[in-house]
């Protein structure tokens, strides 16, 4: 069924399924893209004078999505195989014991549904416990809890429930698979917990980020389609679809999900929050996520604002995102800055080192995506600055390549010394060290790992969280270094 775009004032949608080999040629060498069936937009949105740079980005987006759709099943099989091998070594303690168990005929086989089974992401950083030195009255407590929740979101239901209930001593509220109306499958995941004591009651919503072998999630990332909402701005189409945008009605305030389909993320989470928070006038909630999960976390309150959900916006304590890509244009950023001020909640966007994901999609004339909010930038020593924009904002730069490679080399050296300087909780395994070696060729990829973001929330200063609630990163706090 065709998509009714009446909910948006303008849009530019890419349809990879409509592109053949000849169509790919037209993307690069024809300026009249709006006449092509693989680009859906109102007349005049894509002008005849469209630049080659924009055509190139559209070409890359469509080609990447077509390739991902093609390799979706084998990619999933390869990912499952790698995860199984990593867990096979883990449940048998190490490779040496695994070999001995093999010859003895007593190899322990991993169970994908068990609380001990780790995802590919989880094998980079196996820490489960919260940092006991960061108490609930510490200014960085919510940041540290949010990052650990973002890391746990990559795992299976049993792992998350056991971690929240038995290790963190908090209430597990559920782990969910949500429907993507455009992909026609449940490809968005999140879980919820409740951190409650005599002096605080906080619900945490953690959105799962992009898994390395999940082609559907990568398609959401590479989809540079956008919708413009009146009074809100232009927003990344792939992220909106993942959060719960509906094909033929857009963002209605209320919706009725079709029988047999899982719920849509935005509507289900909104309704659960309404129910939970109504039980206690003092209860608040936090939104968080790593990578794609961070994009969904900051997009969620924008849809609440679109629907005038004032009560829920006023109960929002903060949004903490880690390695988050750009979500919308400058107008969208201004709209959200206004919501931050009107509803008195904080938004902290964590960026570690040369992580390439926060530098995508591009912030330039061809793509128009912009960051907003308070950016906390951490270097390889986990020293933090409040900055207007992370250095090298679009990542790809010939002049920046050499410094990034040098930094990646020192990060590799640090992986052998950090346990001695910071303690055993910071020890890095061989799997992450191999990843850091890859970073010598492709700097910025290992920097996206959860390990460095967990370290940043634990080792970085608390002072940055004591700034006035609505201090913008554009103000003179950008020179602060702690």
Buried (B, 14 or more C-beta within 10 A) or exposed (E): EEBEBEBBBBBBBBBBEEBEEEBBEBBEEBBEBBEBEBBBBBEEBBEEEBEEEBBEBBBEBBBBBBBBBEBBEEBBEEBEEBBEEBBBBBBBEEEEBBEBBEEEEEBBEBEEEEBEBBBBBBBBBEBBEBBEEBEEEBBBBBBBBBBBBBBBBBBBBBBBBBBBEEEBEBBBBEBBBBBBBBBEEBBBBBBBBBBBEEEBBBBBBBBBBBBBBBBBBBBBBBBBBBBBBEEBBBBBBBBBBBBBBBBEEBBEEEBEBEEEEBBBBBBBBBEBBEEBBEEEEEBBBBBBBBBBBBBBBBBBBBBBBBBEBEEBBEBBBBBBBBBBBBBBBBBBBBBBBEBBEEBEBBBBBBBBBBBBBBBBBBBEEBBBBBBBBBBBBBBBEBBBBBBBBBBBBBBEEEEBEEBBBEBBBEBBEBBEEBEEEBEEBBBBBEBBEEBBBEBBEEBBBBBBBBBBBBBBBBBBBBBBBEBEEBBBBEEEBBEBBE
